[in-house]
Amino acid sequence: MGQVIVPLFNNEQIVIAATVTSLSDTISDSRANSYANHLVAFRTISPINTGNTVVIKFDNMGDAFDLSQLNPVNVMDYDFSVNGMDQNIATACLGVIDLIVSVDTIQDEITFTACADIAGGFDIRIEIGTNATFGGSGINQIMNPSIGNSYFIDIAGTFGDTGMTAIITLPSSSTTVSATVSEITPPPGGGGGTIQTTGNLKMTGKAYPDAFITILKNGQVTGTTTADSNGNFDITIKSILANRIYDFGIFAQDDLGLSSPTLTYNLSINANQITEVSNIYIPPTIALSEKTMTQGDSLTIYGSSYPNDLIVNFISPSFKAISLSSDENGKWLYLFDCSSYAPGKYFTKSKIIFSGGEQSEYSKELTFNIIEKSKPPSPPKPPEPPGQPPGPQKKCNGANLNNDSKIDILDFSILLHYSKSKNPANPCADINQNGIVDIYDFSIMMYHWTD
């Protein structure tokens, strides 16, 4: 996670721009030219102070997404939550409003402006479309681009943090997760006392071949099953107390022992009925061969998926998106070449694009480090030529060997120490610079004697 200090000279403030983490945009329908809901999720680094903006830019390369259905603004089309707490949204900062929203259909941008301070380091979830339900259900959606491709989504704004992620659109059919109810025969009555009515829950979807599926109810295991050899599964949990709301979770474990993230559904179980949640798309599993790599090495990123479908692997903060296919056994693998990447901390995650156009949510996000390749040791410095003193030559002052402005017994002692020395360590002792300290040097010293 890099930070850039940007000076603002007009008000003498310093803004620290950081990169948001765990950024994703999950759409409900990946078909080209189709309307879809968006779930934009990320974690901030910087606070969002009063008056700051958070801008979602849809496709920074051109006019790919159509936001015209969102203009004029209907605040019901947006949910903005902070650490799971929904915020009040309006078109003007009045009363207890937390944020206001505006839409630019020319630049394809949605801007949220804070009416109150939001601390940094929080998880932000922004729902756009009919998936927005806080305070009223949304009715308008964003139209996908007309061409199936990878498109980038930017997070920006005056709060300082930035980020980029990608989504995939395909020219194919798609379905979305839905819940339906159908009646079942109630248990026979009779007897005294209170009869607690129950209902059943059926969950169907796609995971990986022979995956072990676990169902949670309010965080506790309530049922398990195994997907078939193609990765399809269905499971029915019976005799659930009715007329109350539960948090149901579902996750899968592959034959490598890797687990998917847990998908959660907030459901009400009706008495004497089957509540069915269909078209559940379990995210892929993901693992790394190493957690620390040296520049020039290759990192293996691998996991399990639905067989013969498209896997999109993302690596940030480089914003690299790679498309590959799972094999007939649901296995996928990507060799990431680290040679052209700077040393630092990186994140990777994947999602499945099914053949019908449906998208899973992201896999778990994993972290790895790239370290600088060690440089070979420098060759030893060649020795100085024989007879030459190391480094720069010492400046001499004639017979005044100790530079005390007079020539006396101290200079004579130095000269005597180097008597008959060839190329002495103190080159100034060779007063006449003939290569040896001899009688001629003594004669010169006597001639200039001052004391």
PyMOL commands that set and color helices and strands:
alter all, ss='L'
color gray80, all
select helices_A, chain A and resi 68-70+75-77+409-417+427-429+439-447
alter helices_A, ss='H'
color red, helices_A
select strands_A, chain A and resi 3-8+13-18+21-27+35-36+38-43+53-58+78-82+85-86+89-90+99-104+109-114+123-128+142-143+150-156+163-168+178-183+198-206+212-217+220-226+232-241+244-253+263-269+273-281+287-288+292-294+298-304+310-316+320-325+331-337+344-353+366-371
alter strands_A, ss='S'
color yellow, strands_A
deselect
rebuild
show_as cartoon
